Amino acid sequence: MICKADTVGVFQIESRAQMTMLPRLRPRVFYDLVVEVAIIRPGPIQGDMVHPYLRRRQGLEAVEFPTEELRAVLVKTLGVPLFQEQAMRIAIVAAGFTPEEADRLRKAMATFKKHGEIEAFRDRFVGGMIRRGYQPDFAERCFQQLEGFGSYGFPESHAASFALLAYASAWMKHRHPAIFACALLNSQPMGFYATATIMRDAREHGVEVRPVDVNRSDWDCTLEEGRNGPAVRLGLREIKSLREADAVRIAMARGDGYATLRDVWRRAGVPVAVLERLAGADAFMSMGLDRRRALWEAKRLGDAPLPLFAAAEAGSLPGDNRPPAEFGEEPLALLAQHAAGRGHPGGLPFPEPVPQGPPLHSAAAPARRPGHDAGGQPGRHAQQPAGLRRRPGTGPSAAGHHVGGHLRHAGR
């Protein structure tokens, strides 16, 4: 499992960098996990220790030691210094540091500064190795590796403690995946992964994950008897913005179970807003109430009538205050049907158009000639057909004006 990087939620080896390294390093014994924990750190990476170690572990590069003194220090890490303790031993046996000087070197490496304080030991370290017969380029390379610890380097004891916890959590995940997932969910937020990722990983390992239910869920996630072993029942803690105090009141007043949503409201004494959050999480499915019906039932419990803009004030979706619709009339339900392969969005029912008036040229409304009234007679105030325009000076008013002008002119 570890060699396949199946380590979601496993302590210290769950990051993307660790999961990328695991198939390459392929731990076989406990000390391999110690190296795995320590090698993916800024110190070994910047000190160019990762690739030499991998090449030597895979047999692509020979493991050589300049002296037997260094063999005794670096044999467990294939000649590559990975731990602070090794850096101190190299300073003592190869550069002639006293124990006090080596401890000051350790403290300089433990500052975790970008450039650290190790540079002050360069001349003393390199010069001491050259005086003891080491080649200058080898001495410089050793010091460059130690400089990487100025960013972040692990003590071997620290790495061993982390490796033990990593092995224990990996064993638990492999042997008891339901218990492991339940414990992780109750410890959120933590680690690199969200709740949804942990749930998906648990299902991939054969764990049945059951939804939140007001009649079965406590505040924390719990284990229930499942078909193929323990199942994880999600707790009320997974509902966004739900307070633990309200969840405890619901669980304490549950008794043999709630029969209706009103029963929850009456016995637990929680506000309607809490019931709406539960409805939004589909926590009333054991009562036969889906999200929309449960939201409608919760909104009916208010003493005052619903205001016109309740949806906007509560931040809920428009339409939540409408009466519950049948399954076939609910657009979201129809889309869910289609996603499950049981319908098509094209089957969404639409209302028939309502006629706005009798059609033109029908028996109920005979056609009307332009410039004539409803009886077909010429009329000065006959209605102008829609969509037609007159040329200026050609309308009935203009014609009367011209006729009157001619009569007045003739009268003179």
N, C-alpha and C positions, 0 to 999 in steps of 0.2 A: 504494500500500500504506500509506504513512504517513497520507495524507488519510483513509483508511478506518479508521484507528486499529488496523490489524492489526500491532501492535507488541509482542506478548508476547515478552519476553526481549530486546528492543532497548534498548540502553543509554540511560538517562535519560528515555526517553519511553514507558516501560512501565507506569507507575503509573496508577491509575484516574483521577486528576486530569488527567494529561497526555493520556490516551486520550480523555477527555471534551473537552479543548480542541482536539485535532487536527482533527476535522471542522469546527470553527468557524473556526479560524485558517487551515486548508488551506495548509500551506507549499508554496511553488512554487520558491523559490530557497534557496541555502544560508543567507543571512542570516535568512530566516524561521525556520529551525531554531534559530538563535542566539536569536532572540526567544522562541521556544517554550520553550527550555530555561530562560530567565531569568524568564519572566513567571509561571510557576507556582511562586512562592516566597512566603513570608509577607510579605516587604517589599512587592512590587508589589500583592499582594492587599489588605493592610491600608492601603496608601497610595492605594487606589481608582484603580489604573492599568489594571487588566485590562479592565473594560468600556469605558472611553473608547477604549482602543486598538482593541478589536474593532469598536466602532461606526464608528470612522474607517476601519478596514481594509475594512469591508463597505460603505462609502459612505453610511452612515446619519447621519454627523455630519461637518461640514466641518472640514478641517485648517487651523488658523489659528495664526499666530505673531505675538506682540505686536511683536517687533522682528526685524531681520535678524540680530542677534547670536544670539538664541535659535534662529532658523531653522537656523543653521549647526551648533548643538549638537544639536537635536532632530529634524532632518529625517528621519533614518533610522528613527526610532521614532514618526513621525507626530505629533510634538509632545508625546509622553508620556515623561517620564524613566523609564527602566527599569534603567539601569546606574549603578554608582558613579562611573564616569568622567564621565558626564553630570552627575551631581550636583556634582562638583568644578568642571566647566566653567561650570555655571550660577552657582555661588557666585563665580567669578572675573569672568565677563563681565557678570552682572546685578546682583550684590550688592557688587562691588568688593573681594572677598577677595584677599589676596595668595596666592601659591602655597603659602607656609608655612601660612597659615590654612586654605586648602583641603585641605591634607594632614592637618591636625588634624581637620577635618570628616570626611575619609575614615576616619581611625582611629576617630572616634566612631561612624561608621556600621558599622565592622567589629567593634564590641564584641559584637554579636549579643545584647544584653540586651533584656529586654522593653521597657523605657523608654529604654535606651541613655543616651548622654551628649549627644545632639544638642540637647536642650532648652537647653543652655548657649549655643547659637549662634543662638537664635531672634531676639533683639533685633538682633544684628549682621547677620543675614541679611535679615530683613524691613525693618529700617531702611535698609540699604544699597540694596535694590531700590526703596524709595519715594523715596529721594534721587536715584535715577537715572531717575525718571519713571514707574515702574510703579505701577499701581493697588494700593491696600492689600489689597483682597480677592484679587487675583491673586498678590500676594506671599505672603499667608497660605496660599493654596492650594498654591503651590509648596513652601512649607516643610512643609506637612502631608504632601505626597507624599514629601519627603525623610525625614520622620520614620518612614515605613514601613521604610526601610532599617535603622533601628535594631533591627528584629526579624531580618531576614535579607535582604540584597540582594546581587546578583551583580555582580562585575566583568565588563565586556564581554569581556575576554580569556579569563576563565575560562569564560564561556558559549560562546565560539567554540571552545575546545578540546573541551568536552563535545559540542557540535554536530557536530564532525568525527567523533568516535567514534560518535555516534548514527547519522550517515549511513553510516559504514563498516559497522556492525553491521546496519543495515537493508538495505544492499546485499547483504551476505552471506546474510541470511535469505531475501531475494527470489531470489537467483541460485543459492544452494547450500543449500537448507533442511536437507538431511540432515547436512551438515558443521556447520552452525550449531547444530542440535539436539544433535548428539553433543558438541560443545564445551561447550554449556551444561550438559548432564547431568554431564560430567566436572568441572565447576566448582561443582557444588552442595555445600553450600547457599549460595544467594546470591539477590539480587534479591527480587522480590515474589511469585514463583510457585514452587510445589512441583514435584517431579519428575513427578507424574502430570499436572499441567497442561501442562508442556512436552511430554510424550509425546503428549497429546491434540492439542495445537496442531500438532505435527509430522505426525501422521496426517491432520489436516485439510488440510495442505499437500502431501499425496501421498507422504509418507515412510513406508516400511514399517519398523515398529519390532518387532524380534524379541525373544523372551523370553530370560531368563537360562538358560544351558545349561552344564553342567559340562564338556562336551566342546568347547564353542566360545567361551565367554566368558573374557575376561581380567579383571583387576581393573577397568580403565577400560572405558567403552563404546567400541566400535570400529565401523568401517564394513565392510560386506560387499557383495558384488555382489548386487543385487536384480533384480526383474523389470523395474522402470521407473526404474532408476538405483540409486544407493547405498542400502543399507538399514542401519539402526542396530541393532547387536546390543548389548543391555543388558549391562553389566558386573557382576561379582560385587559391586561396591561398592553396588549397589542392594539387596542382601540385608541386612536389619536385623541388627545385632549380629555381623556377620561381620568378623573382623579381616583387614586387608590381608595380614599375614604368612601366614595360612592360605590365602588366595586365591592368593598367589604360589606357594606350595608345590604347590597343585593344578594351576596352569597349567604350572609347570616340569616336573612329573612326568607330564604328560599324554601327551607323545610323539605317537603316531598315534591316540590316543584311548583312553578307558576302555570296557571291555566290560560290566562289572557294577559295582554299588555297592561290593561287596567289593573289587573291583579298585582303586577310588579309595582306600578305606581302607588297603589294603595298600601301594600304591605311593606315595601322597602322605603317608601317616603322620599324617593329621589325626585329632583326637578324634572320637568318635561324636557328640558334641554339635554339631560342625561339620556332619557329614553330616545331622543332623536339621534344622539350619537350611536347608541346601541342599534337602532334601526338602520342607520347608515352603514353599519358593519355587518348587516344581515344576522344579527344575534337573536332574532325571534323566529328562526326557521323551524324550531321544534314545535312552535304553536301554529305552524302553517301560514305564517305571515312572511311574505317576501319583503324586500326593502321598501318598495313603494307603499304597499298596504300598511306596513308597520309605521312608516312615517305619517301616513294619513291618520292612523289610529292615535298616534302620539299627539298630533296637533289638535285632535278633537278633545283632548283632556284639559285644555286651557279654560279658565273660567271666563275670560273675555272673548268676544268674537274675534276671528282672525282679521287683522287690519289689511287694507288693500295691498300694502307694500311689505307684507311680512316676509316674503321670500327674499327681497333685497336686504331687509334689516338682519335677517338670520344668516345671510350668506348662502342660502340653499338655491338649488336650481329652479328656474321658472317652471311651473307646472306641478310642483310638489304639493300645492294646495288644492289641486283638482281632485275630484272623487276618483277612487281607484277604477281603472279600466280593465276590461277583460284581456286575457293574454293575447288574443289575436289583434286587439286594438292598440296595444302598447308598442310604440315604435322601437324602444330599446329591447323589449322582449322579442320582437320580430327579428331584429338584428342578431340577438343571441341565438334564436332558432336557426338563422342562416349560418352562423358560425359553427353550430353543432351539426350542420348538414340536414336540417329538417325544414327548411323553408328558404325563401328568397326575398330580399328587400323589395323587389318589384311587386310583391303581393301585399304591400302596405295599403290598407283601404283608404280611399279618399271619398269625401261626400260628393253626391251628385250635384251638379250646378243648378242653382235655383233660377228659373226664368225671371227676368226683370220686367217683362211686358210683352204684349203680343208682337209677333214678328211683322215686318213690313209686308204689304201686299197680301195680307191674309183676309179672311172673311170678317174677322172681328175688327180689323182696322183697315178699311179700303184705302187705296193709294190716293194721295192728295196732290193735285197739280200745283206747280209753283204759282204763287200769287192768288190762290183761291182758298176759301175758308173750308171748314170741315164738311159743309154741305155741297161743296163743289162749285160754289158761286164765287165770281170775282169779288175780292174784298180788299179794302185799303189796308186793313190791319191783319191780313192773313199771315199765318206763321211762316217764316222763312225756313225752307228745308235745311236740316243740319248739314254742314259741310259745303254749302254753296255760298258764293260771294257775288255781290252785285258790282257792276261798274259804276263809279260815281256819276250821279246825275241821271240814272236810269230807273230809280225806284219809284214807287207810287207817289211819294211825297214830292219828288222832283217833277214828275209828270203833272201833278196838280198845280205846282208852282208855275210851270210854263203855261198851262192852259189859262190860269187866272191872269197871268201877265198879258197874254194876247187879248183877252176880253177887255181889260182895262185900257189897253192901247187902242182897241177898236172904238171904245166909248168916247175917246177924245175926239 
